[in-house]
């Protein structure tokens, strides 16, 4: 156990204290967001927005501009989801849920493709972005891609589909979150964000429990089982 703690501390050697606090608070608000989502509580979105905004700042300071732009996109999607949940809440707090229909599956496919393309473009221009938006001394191309960029493109597409399905209150959103969370654990460990990687371990557990809870709620309430619910 001591070896694990020593390894964690080593990952943060030389990192300014305030940035460690930013990551910790970003993780805490992210966990709160997932817990609220598990309970179908609209507070999933304000807490989630705080988390993504904190990570936008953290990634900007860390000059991980590709990840920063993606988190900014998450923030925008969270605002969209907040508006939809507010319009469809039962008591201004909780929302009804449903399963995906044929239209949802088609939109999900298009959204996954567009999301993957968006991330690929961000990483294609990453040398330009990381060079303070200057082309001086750099060249663009697929050759500078590393394996983490390809994984990022895949997981981001999964997460954006999950966010859209959550905004639409579809139970299948949790299946996308589970897959994305599992992949993100080794990804963020490799990137040096150990606390964030631990967050995704907890996210995975909560997402599995949330899927079971939403499923139980859905099928114990026959009036809500409708593929046409939007």
N, C-alpha and C positions, 0 to 999 in steps of 0.2 A: 504493500500500500504506500509506504514511504517513497518508493521508486516512482510511483504514479504522480504523487504530489511534487516530487523533485522535477519530473519531466514537465508538468504543467507550469510550474514556476519558471523553468528554463525558457518556455515558449514566450513568456512575457518579460524576459530580461531586457531592460533598457526601454520598455514601452512606457510613455508618460502615464502617470497615475490617473489623470482625468480621462484618458482614453479607455483605460480599464474600466472605470466607472461607467462610461458611456456604453461600453459593450455589455456590462452586467445589467444596467437598467434597460437596455434594448432587449436583452434576453428575458428579463422579468416581465416587461410589458408584453413581449411576444407570448410568453407562457400564459399570462392573464387572458390575452386575446383568444388563445386556443381553448382555454377553460370556459370562457363565455360562449364561444361557438358551440362547444359540447352541449351547453344548456340551452341552445337556440336563443341566446340573449344578445340584444342589439349592441351591447357594450363591446362585443367582439371587434367592432370597427374603430371606435375612438382609441381603444388601447392598442389595437394593431397599427393604427396610423402613427401613434407615438413611437412604437417600436421601429417601424420602417424609416421614419424621419431621423431617429437616432443613428440607425445604420447608414443612412445616406451621408450623415456628417462623418461617421467613423470611416467609411470607405473613401470619402473625399479626402480626408486627412491622410489615409493610407495610400492615396493615389491609385486606388483600384476603381478607376472611373467607369469601367464597364459594369461592375457589380453595383456601383452607385446609381447609374442610370436605370438599372433593372429594379432596384429598390424604390427609386422615384416612381417608376411605373406601377409597382405594387401599391404605393401610396395613392395614386390616382384611382386604381382599381378598387381600393378600399373605400374611397369616397363614393364611388359608383354603387358598391354593395350597401353602404350605409343608407344611401338614399332609397334603394329598393326595399331594404328591410324596414325602414321607417314607414314606407307606404303600405306595407303588408303585415305590420305587426298586429297581434291580437290585443295587446294591452299597452302598446307603446314600448314594450320590452321584448316579448317573445314573438316568434313567428311560426307559422305552419310550414310543414315540409312535404315533399313529394318525391316521386321517382322521375327519372329521365324519360322523355318521349322520343319519337323518331326525329323530330325537329331539333331537340337538344343534342342528340348524337351527331347530327350533321353539323351543327354549329360548333360542337366540341372538336370535331376533326379539323374544320377550317381554322378555329382559334389556335389549336395546337401547331398547325403548319405556320400560321402567321407569327405566333410567338417564337417558334424556333428560328424563323427567318429574321425576326427583329433582333434576337440575341446574336445570331451569326453576324449581322451587319455591325452591331455594337463591337464585337470582338474583331471584326475585319478592320475597323477603324481604330482599334485600341492603341496602336503605336502613335497615331496622330493625336488621339485624345490624351494619352499619357505624356505626350511631348508638349503639353500646354497648348493643344490645338494648333500646332505648327507642323508643317511638312518638312521643316529644315532638318536634314540629316537622317531622314527615315524613309522607309519604303513600305507600301501596303502590299498585301498579298496573303494567300492562305498558308504560306510557308511558315509564318511566325506563330501559327496556332500550336498550342500545347494541349495535352490530353484533358487538362482541367477545363479548357475553353469548350471543348466538345461536350463534356459532361454538363457544364453549366448551361449550355444551349438546351440540352435534353431536359434537365431538371426544371429549368425556368419555364419551358413549355408546359411541363406537367403541373407546376404550381399555378401558372396563370389560368390553365383550364380549371384547376381546383378552385381558384378564387372566383371564377365566373360561375361555376356550378353552386358554390356557396352563396353567391349573391342571388342566384335563382332559387335557393333553398332546396337543392336537389341532394338527396342522401348520398349519391355516388361521389360527391366531392371528396368524401373522406378516403375513398380508395386511391384517388390521385395524390392526396396529401401523404398517405402511408408510403406509397412508392417513392415519392420525392424526398420524404424525410429520411428514409433508409439510405438512399443514395447520398444524401447531403452529409451524413455522419462522417464517413471517411474523407469526403471532399473538403469540408471545413477544417478537419484535423490536419490535413495536408497543407492547407493554406495558412495554418498557424492560429486560427480562431478556435481555441480549445473550448472556451466557455460556450461559444456558439454551437460547436459540435455536440457538446453535452445537452444543449437546448434541443437539438434535433433528436437525441435519444429519448428525451422526455416527450417531445412532440409525437414521436412514433407511438409511444405507449398511450398517450391521450387520444390520438387519432383512432387507434384500434378500439378503445373504450367508447369513444364518441360515436363511431359507426354502429357499434352494438346498441348504444342508447337511442340513437336516432331511429334505427331499424325497429327496436322495440316500441318506440313511441309511434312510429308510422303505422305499423301493422296492428297496434292495439287501438288505433283510431281509424276505423274504416273510411270515414268521410274524407280523410286526407290522402288515401291511396289513389292517386290520379296522375296519369302521365301527362294530362293536358293542363295541369296546374302550372301557372307561370308567375 
